[in-house]
Amino acid sequence: MPILYCLLITIALILGWASPALAQDVSEKVWAVFTYSVQGESTPSSFYRGKSLTAYGADGLYAAGSAFRDRYVAMHSERSTNRRVENLSPYILRSNQVSILSATDQPSIASAQAFMQGLYPPVDTSYGAPYIEVSSQLANGSNSEYPLSGYQYPPIVTLDLQDPRSLVVSGQTECLLYQALVSAYNMSQEAERITHESKSFYNYLFDNSLVNAFDRSAANYENACEISEYLEYQSVHNESLFEELSQGDINRARWYADQYTFATNGNTSSTEPLQITGILPDGRLRTIAGQTLASHILTVFESNIKQQGTQEKISFAFGSYEPAVALASLMGLASLKTANFYSRPVHGASLVFEMFSLERKKYPTYPSPSDLFVRFSLRNGTNASTPFISYPLFGHSPSNAVVPLSEFRMEMRKIASKSTENWCLRCGSPAVFCTGVVNASQDDLFGADNIDPTIAGVIGAVVTFVFLAIMAIIAFLICGVRLQYKPKPDAGGFKRDGKMASDSDLIFKSPQWGDKSIELSNTANDSFRRMTPRGHERSESWGMVQQRELNHSDTVPASPLLDEDQEEWRVHSVLEPARVRESV
């Protein structure tokens, strides 16, 4: 027995010594990364000059880019936490390795520029000395250098709404039926209830802080996102705001904005139909921005696999928070276990997808697709200390934060938009590119036996509207309704008797000097156009007080305030997300 006991102890010690060695032999090798980043802090849309990235927002995006550089780009000594993308250029930005897409609004474009300055800084700075390439050598024996210590110019592709690729970063913008769903929610019993409950709160906000930026009629739940945006901007740049409001008031305004955003962009289980019967009874178009983004993520990874890792090594997309909220809800992240995903991400937050393999070799070849895995992480902030937090996808337990590529493909295809044609038909979009793609596939679509029920509903609705319009015109003519004819006044004006009938005077009817159009980041609600911005801007010292409790006397609690280095989306520990009613 003593001999057997000693033998068992010896075997255990050997296995104990061998286990770390075996673990060190296997390491993660990242082959592709896709990131969707929310634009940084910008001036509120209620200002006369419109939305633009602030210096504070640009600093945050630069810091975020630097954090991504440290994780995926920079050369490090051998360490277990190194996730540098395989064979990615560490100093020079190679356009065939890095892809950057952006919406056309100024905050998104400027956010992409600031982020890339951190990801690939001036080459002399990152390299630590003047960096000389073969192309820098001149025939006379001298070397040329890029200006600004080797400043690098990122190839940012801005996606205009006339470009079908714009669906990647703004799949909801030109989708008419998405806008109809938003309007339907605004008229729903749920929205009316919240509007009634929050009326006194928004009146309080208007009297104390919004009077110089909004009309009283616009101070309501329907404009919760714009109001929260304004208050958060003022809380950073105007310390006198806290003379009238508490941090709890700002928290509560943010909570209502989160509620509204998820109700109009989240993956709700609502069956409440629109006012026109039979169209999208499940409200799937609420998440259309996430569906188009999911389709692009699959395309990026498939391209990387097809090219054996030589292209699409690291890809970025910059835009508003709607696609992020929609995609997170589609992937099953918004749940009781991770209730923070019911909220909007903070400015500069990033949704990150890593495609990697487990390798024993230090310099492995590109693996088979069956050996690839995908991990999702959220970096909800821009500070250097903000961590990358991994979350399980598609309803998996917290211990299963990594999924095989085959499963990732299968689940993402369930939620991804099928094609541009499919998007055009489902949305009833007037986009320029829809005319061509719909006509090209129209014969195949109507000749198929398995027409998608959603598409069939849209087609039926269009036919119904046309029929009703024709019947209304016929009824109008039959009833003999006639417009009253009023004779034109005598010709006058500066020509007096010499004026001809064709020389009409220039007449201004109810002249107004209109403000610049206000760009909404969450919905295309016509009602918000009643807002009258008055350009109340104050730029003073940072006086933001870190206060976690509501000071307002109303009964609805707010979600806790988290700073730029917060690790998660805001968690509403008491209140539940807005849910659309299940019945009409």
DODOPA-118756 format. One record per residue (C-alpha): x, y, z; residue in three letters. Coordinates in steps of 0.1 Angstrom, whole numbers, plus 2048, in hexadecimal, padded with zeros to 3 digits. Layout:
! residues N
{node {X,Y,Z},ala},
...
This chain:
! residues 584
{node {800,800,800},met},
{node {81B,81A,808},pro},
{node {82B,813,7E6},ile},
{node {80A,817,7D4},leu},
{node {802,836,7E7},tyr},
{node {824,845,7DF},cys},
{node {81F,83C,7BA},leu},
{node {7FE,84E,7B9},leu},
{node {80D,86D,7C9},ile},
{node {829,86C,7B0},thr},
{node {811,869,792},ile},
{node {7FC,886,7A0},ala},
{node {81B,89C,7A4},leu},
{node {826,894,780},ile},
{node {804,89D,773},leu},
{node {804,8BC,787},gly},
{node {825,8C7,779},trp},
{node {81B,8BD,756},ala},
{node {7F9,8CE,755},ser},
{node {807,8F2,753},pro},
{node {81F,8E8,738},ala},
{node {803,8D8,724},leu},
{node {7EE,8F7,729},ala},
{node {80A,90E,71D},gln},
{node {80E,8FA,6FD},asp},
{node {7EB,903,6F2},val},
{node {7E4,928,6EC},ser},
{node {7CA,93D,6DA},glu},
{node {7D2,94B,6B8},lys},
{node {7BB,966,6AD},val},
{node {7B5,967,687},trp},
{node {79A,981,683},ala},
{node {789,99C,698},val},
{node {769,9AF,691},phe},
{node {75F,9CE,6A6},thr},
{node {741,9E4,6A6},tyr},
{node {748,A04,6B9},ser},
{node {72E,A1E,6C4},val},
{node {737,A42,6BB},gln},
{node {746,A57,6D6},gly},
{node {737,A74,6E9},glu},
{node {72A,A8F,6D2},ser},
{node {717,AAF,6D5},thr},
{node {6F2,AAA,6DA},pro},
{node {6DB,AAA,6BB},ser},
{node {6C7,AC6,6CB},ser},
{node {6E4,ADF,6C6},phe},
{node {6E2,AF6,6A8},tyr},
{node {703,AEA,69A},arg},
{node {6F8,AC6,69A},gly},
{node {70A,AA7,6A6},lys},
{node {730,AA5,6A5},ser},
{node {74A,A91,6B9},leu},
{node {757,AA5,6D7},thr},
{node {77C,AA6,6E1},ala},
{node {772,A92,700},tyr},
{node {763,A77,6E9},gly},
{node {781,A77,6D2},ala},
{node {798,A72,6EF},asp},
{node {783,A54,6FA},gly},
{node {784,A44,6D8},leu},
{node {7A9,A49,6D5},tyr},
{node {7AE,A38,6F6},ala},
{node {797,A1B,6EB},ala},
{node {7AC,A17,6CB},gly},
{node {7CC,A15,6E0},ser},
{node {7BC,9FA,6F5},ala},
{node {7B4,9E6,6D6},phe},
{node {7D7,9EB,6C9},arg},
{node {7E5,9DD,6E9},asp},
{node {7CE,9BE,6E7},arg},
{node {7CF,9B6,6C2},tyr},
{node {7EA,9C9,6AF},val},
{node {809,9D1,6C4},ala},
{node {826,9B9,6C7},met},
{node {82B,9AB,6EB},his},
{node {841,993,6FB},ser},
{node {833,970,6FE},glu},
{node {817,96F,717},arg},
{node {7F7,95B,71C},ser},
{node {7E0,979,718},thr},
{node {7ED,984,6F7},asn},
{node {7D2,984,6DD},arg},
{node {7E4,995,6C1},arg},
{node {7D5,98E,69F},val},
{node {7EB,976,68C},glu},
{node {802,986,672},asn},
{node {7F2,9A8,676},leu},
{node {809,9C5,66E},ser},
{node {814,9D4,690},pro},
{node {81F,9F6,684},tyr},
{node {812,9FE,661},ile},
{node {7ED,9FF,65A},leu},
{node {7E7,9E7,63C},arg},
{node {7C6,9EE,62B},ser},
{node {7C3,9C9,620},asn},
{node {7C5,9BF,645},gln},
{node {7AF,9D9,655},val},
{node {78B,9E2,64B},ser},
{node {77A,A01,659},ile},
{node {755,A0A,652},leu},
{node {742,A28,65F},ser},
{node {721,A38,65D},ala},
{node {721,A5A,64C},thr},
{node {718,A70,66A},asp},
{node {735,A85,678},gln},
{node {737,A74,69A},pro},
{node {73B,A51,68B},ser},
{node {755,A5C,672},ile},
{node {769,A70,68B},ala},
{node {766,A54,6A4},ser},
{node {776,A3C,68A},ala},
{node {792,A55,684},gln},
{node {79A,A59,6A9},ala},
{node {798,A34,6AF},phe},
{node {7B0,A2C,693},met},
{node {7C9,A46,69F},gln},
{node {7CB,A31,6BF},gly},
{node {7CC,A0F,6AD},leu},
{node {7E7,A1A,694},tyr},
{node {7F8,A39,6A2},pro},
{node {813,A4C,68E},pro},
{node {82C,A31,684},val},
{node {84A,A43,693},asp},
{node {838,A43,6B5},thr},
{node {82E,A1E,6B5},ser},
{node {84F,A12,6A6},tyr},
{node {864,A28,6BD},gly},
{node {87A,A36,6A1},ala},
{node {876,A42,67D},pro},
{node {867,A26,66A},tyr},
{node {876,A22,647},ile},
{node {865,A0C,62D},glu},
{node {872,A03,60B},val},
{node {859,A1B,5FB},ser},
{node {868,A37,610},ser},
{node {88A,A34,5FF},gln},
{node {890,A4D,5E3},leu},
{node {8A7,A4A,5C5},ala},
{node {8BF,A64,5D2},asn},
{node {8C6,A4F,5F1},gly},
{node {8B1,A63,609},ser},
{node {891,A58,61B},asn},
{node {86F,A68,61C},ser},
{node {859,A68,63B},glu},
{node {834,A6C,640},tyr},
{node {82A,A8C,651},pro},
{node {821,A8F,676},leu},
{node {83A,A75,680},ser},
{node {82D,A5B,669},gly},
{node {808,A61,66D},tyr},
{node {7F3,A45,65E},gln},
{node {7D4,A4B,649},tyr},
{node {7B9,A31,650},pro},
{node {7A3,A26,633},pro},
{node {781,A2E,643},ile},
{node {764,A25,62C},val},
{node {746,A3B,633},thr},
{node {726,A2A,629},leu},
{node {70C,A41,61A},asp},
{node {6E8,A37,61B},leu},
{node {6E8,A33,5F6},gln},
{node {702,A17,5FA},asp},
{node {6F4,9F5,602},pro},
{node {711,9EF,61A},arg},
{node {703,A0A,630},ser},
{node {6EC,9EF,63E},leu},
{node {70A,9E3,652},val},
{node {70B,A02,669},val},
{node {6E7,A10,665},ser},
{node {6D0,9F4,65A},gly},
{node {6B2,A06,66B},gln},
{node {6B6,A28,65B},thr},
{node {6A6,A23,639},glu},
{node {68E,A07,645},cys},
{node {66B,A16,643},leu},
{node {65A,9FA,655},leu},
{node {673,9FD,671},tyr},
{node {668,A21,674},gln},
{node {644,A16,673},ala},
{node {64B,9FE,690},leu},
{node {65A,A1A,6A4},val},
{node {63B,A2F,69D},ser},
{node {626,A12,6A8},ala},
{node {639,A0F,6C8},tyr},
{node {634,A34,6CF},asn},
{node {60F,A2F,6CD},met},
{node {60F,A0F,6E1},ser},
{node {5FF,A0B,703},gln},
{node {622,A04,712},glu},
{node {630,A25,704},ala},
{node {611,A38,70F},glu},
{node {614,A2A,732},arg},
{node {639,A33,735},ile},
{node {632,A56,726},thr},
{node {617,A5C,740},his},
{node {62C,A4F,75D},glu},
{node {64A,A65,752},ser},
{node {637,A84,74A},lys},
{node {63E,A96,76B},ser},
{node {663,A8C,769},phe},
{node {668,A9A,747},tyr},
{node {655,ABA,750},asn},
{node {66D,ABD,76D},tyr},
{node {68B,AB8,756},leu},
{node {67D,AD2,73E},phe},
{node {679,AED,759},asp},
{node {69B,AE7,767},asn},
{node {6B2,ADF,74A},ser},
{node {6A1,ADA,728},leu},
{node {690,AFB,723},val},
{node {6AC,B09,70E},asn},
{node {6AF,AEA,6F8},ala},
{node {68D,ADB,6F3},phe},
{node {669,AE5,6EF},asp},
{node {653,ADA,70B},arg},
{node {63F,AC4,6F4},ser},
{node {65F,AB1,6EC},ala},
{node {667,AAA,710},ala},
{node {659,A87,712},asn},
{node {661,A62,711},tyr},
{node {660,A61,6EB},glu},
{node {67F,A77,6EB},asn},
{node {690,A66,708},ala},
{node {6B0,A5E,6F5},cys},
{node {6B5,A82,6E9},glu},
{node {6AE,A90,70C},ile},
{node {6C6,A77,71C},ser},
{node {6E0,A80,703},glu},
{node {6DD,AA5,70B},tyr},
{node {6DE,A9F,730},leu},
{node {6FC,A88,72F},glu},
{node {70F,AA1,719},tyr},
{node {707,ABD,732},gln},
{node {711,AA8,74F},ser},
{node {734,AA5,740},val},
{node {738,AC8,733},his},
{node {722,ADE,749},asn},
{node {727,ADC,76F},glu},
{node {70A,AF4,775},ser},
{node {6F2,AD9,76A},leu},
{node {6F4,AC9,78D},phe},
{node {6E8,AE9,79C},glu},
{node {6C6,AE0,78E},glu},
{node {6C7,ABA,78A},leu},
{node {6D5,A9D,79D},ser},
{node {6E9,A80,790},gln},
{node {6CA,A6B,797},gly},
{node {6B6,A80,77E},asp},
{node {6D0,A7A,763},ile},
{node {6D0,A55,76C},asn},
{node {6AA,A53,769},arg},
{node {6AA,A65,747},ala},
{node {6C4,A4C,73B},arg},
{node {6AE,A2F,747},trp},
{node {690,A3C,732},tyr},
{node {6A7,A3F,714},ala},
{node {6B3,A1B,719},asp},
{node {68F,A0F,71C},gln},
{node {685,A21,6FC},tyr},
{node {6A3,A15,6E8},thr},
{node {69E,9F0,6F1},phe},
{node {679,9F2,6EB},ala},
{node {67F,9FF,6C7},thr},
{node {69F,9EB,6BF},asn},
{node {69F,9CD,6D6},gly},
{node {694,9A9,6CE},asn},
{node {673,9AB,6DF},thr},
{node {659,98E,6DE},ser},
{node {63D,9A6,6D6},ser},
{node {621,99C,6BF},thr},
{node {611,9BE,6BE},glu},
{node {60A,9C6,69A},pro},
{node {60C,9E7,688},leu},
{node {5EC,9FB,681},gln},
{node {5EC,9EB,65E},ile},
{node {5E3,9C6,664},thr},
{node {5F9,9A9,65C},gly},
{node {61B,9BA,65A},ile},
{node {638,9AD,66F},leu},
{node {623,9A1,68D},pro},
{node {642,996,69F},asp},
{node {654,9B7,69C},gly},
{node {674,9A8,68E},arg},
{node {67D,9C8,67C},leu},
{node {684,9D8,69D},arg},
{node {6A6,9C6,69C},thr},
{node {6AD,9CD,677},ile},
{node {6CD,9E0,680},ala},
{node {6DA,9C2,692},gly},
{node {6D0,9AA,677},gln},
{node {6E4,9BD,65C},thr},
{node {702,9C0,673},leu},
{node {701,99B,67A},ala},
{node {702,994,655},ser},
{node {721,9A9,651},his},
{node {733,997,66E},ile},
{node {72E,976,65D},leu},
{node {73B,985,63C},thr},
{node {75A,992,64D},val},
{node {763,970,65D},phe},
{node {75B,95D,63D},glu},
{node {772,974,629},ser},
{node {78E,96E,642},asn},
{node {789,949,63F},ile},
{node {788,94A,619},lys},
{node {7A8,95E,618},gln},
{node {7B9,948,632},gln},
{node {7BD,965,64A},gly},
{node {7CF,97C,632},thr},
{node {7B2,995,631},gln},
{node {797,9A3,648},glu},
{node {7AF,99D,666},lys},
{node {79F,9B9,67A},ile},
{node {77F,9CB,670},ser},
{node {76D,9E8,680},phe},
{node {74B,9F9,67C},ala},
{node {741,A19,68C},phe},
{node {71D,A26,691},gly},
{node {701,A2D,6AA},ser},
{node {6F5,A17,6C6},tyr},
{node {6D6,A09,6B5},glu},
{node {6EA,9ED,6A2},pro},
{node {6FC,9E4,6C2},ala},
{node {6DC,9E1,6D7},val},
{node {6CA,9CD,6BB},ala},
{node {6E7,9B5,6B5},leu},
{node {6EC,9AE,6DA},ala},
{node {6C7,9A6,6DF},ser},
{node {6C7,98F,6C0},leu},
{node {6E5,97C,6CE},met},
{node {6D2,975,6EF},gly},
{node {6E8,98C,704},leu},
{node {6CA,9A1,712},ala},
{node {6BE,989,72D},ser},
{node {6B8,988,752},leu},
{node {6DB,97B,757},lys},
{node {6EA,998,743},thr},
{node {6D0,9B3,747},ala},
{node {6EA,9CD,740},asn},
{node {6E5,9C6,71B},phe},
{node {6C2,9D5,71D},tyr},
{node {6D4,9F7,71F},ser},
{node {6E7,A0B,705},arg},
{node {70C,A08,704},pro},
{node {721,A26,70F},val},
{node {732,A3D,6F6},his},
{node {750,A2C,6E6},gly},
{node {745,A09,6F1},ala},
{node {74F,9EB,6DB},ser},
{node {73F,9CA,6D3},leu},
{node {75C,9B2,6CA},val},
{node {75C,991,6B8},phe},
{node {77C,97C,6B8},glu},
{node {781,95E,6A1},met},
{node {79E,949,6AE},phe},
{node {7AC,926,6B0},ser},
{node {7BF,912,6CA},leu},
{node {7E2,90A,6BE},glu},
{node {801,8F9,6CB},arg},
{node {819,908,6B1},lys},
{node {828,92A,6B6},lys},
{node {822,933,691},tyr},
{node {805,91E,686},pro},
{node {7F5,91D,663},thr},
{node {7D1,928,65E},tyr},
{node {7BB,90E,66E},pro},
{node {79D,8FB,660},ser},
{node {77B,90C,666},pro},
{node {772,8EE,67D},ser},
{node {78F,8F9,694},asp},
{node {783,91E,697},leu},
{node {770,92D,6B4},phe},
{node {75F,94E,6BB},val},
{node {75F,963,6DA},arg},
{node {749,982,6E1},phe},
{node {755,99D,6F8},ser},
{node {748,9BF,702},leu},
{node {75F,9DC,70A},arg},
{node {746,9F5,719},asn},
{node {75B,A14,71C},gly},
{node {77A,A26,70F},thr},
{node {792,A28,72C},asn},
{node {7B2,A14,72B},ala},
{node {7A6,A00,749},ser},
{node {786,9F6,739},thr},
{node {787,9D0,735},pro},
{node {77B,9B9,719},phe},
{node {75F,9A5,729},ile},
{node {755,985,718},ser},
{node {730,97A,718},tyr},
{node {720,959,70C},pro},
{node {70B,95B,6EC},leu},
{node {6EB,94C,6E1},phe},
{node {6DF,943,704},gly},
{node {6FD,92F,710},his},
{node {707,92E,734},ser},
{node {722,946,740},pro},
{node {73C,92A,73F},ser},
{node {737,926,719},asn},
{node {744,948,70D},ala},
{node {755,938,6EF},val},
{node {741,927,6D3},val},
{node {74D,913,6B5},pro},
{node {74D,926,694},leu},
{node {734,90D,686},ser},
{node {71B,915,6A2},glu},
{node {722,93A,69F},phe},
{node {71A,938,679},arg},
{node {6FA,925,67F},met},
{node {6ED,93C,69A},glu},
{node {6F7,95C,688},met},
{node {6E7,951,668},arg},
{node {6C6,94E,67B},lys},
{node {6C7,973,684},ile},
{node {6DA,982,667},ala},
{node {6C9,995,64B},ser},
{node {6C8,97D,62D},lys},
{node {6D1,996,611},ser},
{node {6CD,9BA,605},thr},
{node {6AF,9AF,5F1},glu},
{node {69F,9A0,610},asn},
{node {6A6,9C0,624},trp},
{node {696,9D6,609},cys},
{node {677,9C1,607},leu},
{node {672,9BD,62C},arg},
{node {678,9E2,633},cys},
{node {664,9F0,615},gly},
{node {682,A07,612},ser},
{node {684,A24,5F9},pro},
{node {6AB,A21,5F8},ala},
{node {6BA,A26,5D6},val},
{node {6CB,A05,5D5},phe},
{node {6AA,9F3,5DD},cys},
{node {69C,9FB,5BA},thr},
{node {6B6,9E7,5A8},gly},
{node {6B8,9C9,5BF},val},
{node {693,9C5,5C3},val},
{node {68D,9C7,59D},asn},
{node {6A9,9AE,596},ala},
{node {69A,994,5AD},ser},
{node {675,99B,5A9},gln},
{node {66E,97F,591},asp},
{node {67F,965,5A7},asp},
{node {66F,973,5C7},leu},
{node {64B,972,5BA},phe},
{node {650,951,5A9},gly},
{node {65B,93F,5C8},ala},
{node {644,928,5DB},asp},
{node {653,931,5FD},asn},
{node {650,956,5FF},ile},
{node {65A,963,621},asp},
{node {63B,96C,636},pro},
{node {64A,98D,63F},thr},
{node {650,996,61A},ile},
{node {62D,98A,612},ala},
{node {61F,9A1,62D},gly},
{node {632,9BF,61F},val},
{node {626,9B8,5FB},ile},
{node {602,9B4,608},gly},
{node {604,9D5,61B},ala},
{node {611,9E8,5FD},val},
{node {5F5,9DA,5E7},val},
{node {5DB,9E3,601},thr},
{node {5E8,A07,604},phe},
{node {5E7,A0B,5DE},val},
{node {5C4,9FD,5DC},phe},
{node {5B7,A14,5F8},leu},
{node {5C8,A32,5E9},ala},
{node {5B7,A2C,5C7},ile},
{node {595,A27,5D8},met},
{node {59A,A47,5EB},ala},
{node {5A1,A5A,5CB},ile},
{node {582,A4B,5BA},ile},
{node {56C,A54,5D8},ala},
{node {57B,A77,5D8},phe},
{node {571,A7C,5B3},leu},
{node {54E,A6C,5B6},ile},
{node {545,A81,5D4},cys},
{node {54B,AA0,5BE},gly},
{node {562,AB1,5D6},val},
{node {570,AD0,5C5},arg},
{node {58B,AE8,5CE},leu},
{node {580,B0C,5D1},gln},
{node {58D,B23,5B6},tyr},
{node {59A,B45,5C1},lys},
{node {5A3,B5E,5A5},pro},
{node {5C6,B6B,5A6},lys},
{node {5CA,B8E,5B2},pro},
{node {5D3,BA9,599},asp},
{node {5F7,BAA,58E},ala},
{node {60A,BC2,5A2},gly},
{node {62C,BC3,5B3},gly},
{node {649,BD8,5A9},phe},
{node {640,BD6,583},lys},
{node {61D,BE4,58A},arg},
{node {60A,BE6,569},asp},
{node {627,BD9,556},gly},
{node {626,BB8,567},lys},
{node {61D,B99,553},met},
{node {609,B7C,55F},ala},
{node {627,B66,560},ser},
{node {63A,B7E,577},asp},
{node {62E,B72,598},ser},
{node {639,B85,5B7},asp},
{node {650,B73,5CF},leu},
{node {63A,B6A,5ED},ile},
{node {646,B5B,60D},phe},
{node {62B,B46,61E},lys},
{node {630,B43,643},ser},
{node {655,B49,641},pro},
{node {66B,B38,65A},gln},
{node {690,B33,65E},trp},
{node {692,B0E,665},gly},
{node {6AD,AFF,67A},asp},
{node {6C5,AE5,66D},lys},
{node {6B6,AC3,66C},ser},
{node {6BC,AAF,68B},ile},
{node {6CB,A8D,686},glu},
{node {6BB,A73,69D},leu},
{node {6D1,A56,6A8},ser},
{node {6B6,A3E,6B3},asn},
{node {696,A42,69E},thr},
{node {687,A54,682},ala},
{node {66A,A62,696},asn},
{node {659,A7F,686},asp},
{node {64D,A8C,6A7},ser},
{node {670,A96,6B2},phe},
{node {671,AAF,696},arg},
{node {65C,AC5,6AD},arg},
{node {67C,ACB,6C1},met},
{node {689,AEE,6C0},thr},
{node {6AE,AEF,6C8},pro},
{node {6BB,B10,6D6},arg},
{node {6DF,B09,6D8},gly},
{node {6E4,B0B,6FE},his},
{node {708,AFF,702},glu},
{node {71E,B04,720},arg},
{node {741,AF7,721},ser},
{node {74F,AF8,745},glu},
{node {764,AE2,75B},ser},
{node {75D,ABD,760},trp},
{node {746,ABD,77E},gly},
{node {736,A9C,77B},met},
{node {72C,A8E,79D},val},
{node {72D,A68,7A1},gln},
{node {70B,A64,7B1},gln},
{node {6F9,A43,7B0},arg},
{node {6D7,A4A,7BF},glu},
{node {6B9,A5C,7B1},leu},
{node {6B2,A7D,7C2},asn},
{node {692,A83,7B0},his},
{node {672,A7B,7C3},ser},
{node {662,A66,7A8},asp},
{node {65D,A41,7AF},thr},
{node {670,A32,791},val},
{node {694,A29,79A},pro},
{node {6B0,A2F,781},ala},
{node {6CC,A18,776},ser},
{node {6EE,A1F,787},pro},
{node {705,A37,775},leu},
{node {725,A27,768},leu},
{node {743,A3A,75C},asp},
{node {757,A37,73C},glu},
{node {76B,A1A,74B},asp},
{node {74C,A06,754},gln},
{node {74E,9E1,74D},glu},
{node {72A,9DB,741},glu},
{node {70D,9EB,732},trp},
{node {6F7,9FB,74D},arg},
{node {6E5,9E2,761},val},
{node {6C1,9EA,76C},his},
{node {6BF,9D7,78C},ser},
{node {69B,9E0,794},val},
{node {689,9EB,774},leu},
{node {682,9D3,758},glu},
{node {686,9DC,733},pro},
{node {669,9EA,720},ala},
{node {655,9CE,711},arg},
{node {63B,9D3,6F6},val},
{node {619,9C4,6FE},arg},
{node {611,9A2,6F0},glu},
{node {5EE,9AB,6E6},ser},
{node {5DE,9C6,6D1},val},
